[in-house]
């Protein structure tokens, strides 16, 4: 494909300020562009009467668009999806200190799924993983890899 680049990943959020605190204060993303859009996006979004607040956050060349709908109201439960459900499964973050990052996630409204902690090997060469969720149930993988 000619001139194709990944732009961003969109995440529908229930509380925009809470999600900004989680991603920026908890995970070190930086706030970027902000857009408030309306019915001009009805056709694109296949919705009627759109009132949307969009806030971009960026880190390490990755942009997330946090989408908060005033209208129509967002739908669904803020719970994590099963890994084998078709579609987006998780956001993966490589970390140097898994425990400190997991603590920051909990301190900023996320959940650490302790039972998912998986470690292969020992010492500095160990591979260490755990799943967490953001405040709306989006699954986040923390992984500490050697090197």
C-alpha angles and dihedrals in degrees: 000000000000119000098351119154132168109251108184149312118251123218123186109221133194096213117025098197092048091051093047089053091047097050098034104034097028102038104021100247115151123231112245133163123007125201133180111199137179145182092329084081096049093103095045093048095039089232134114125236097009117196106173137169112204122191124180122211124188139198133160092355093308121119124200120192111211107206120199116185119206088176131053090020116241117262134213135053122286094242131120118263121238112263091237095053111112115256135032111003108176152334111243122211124189109216137182095211111035095181094051092048091048089051090051090051091054092044090055100049102276129118129237113214096214094183089065094060107126125180128184119193128352141267123006091339094058123119110220127187138173134168122228135170134226118234091277096050099261106153116240122189118209114199131181112197128179118260 
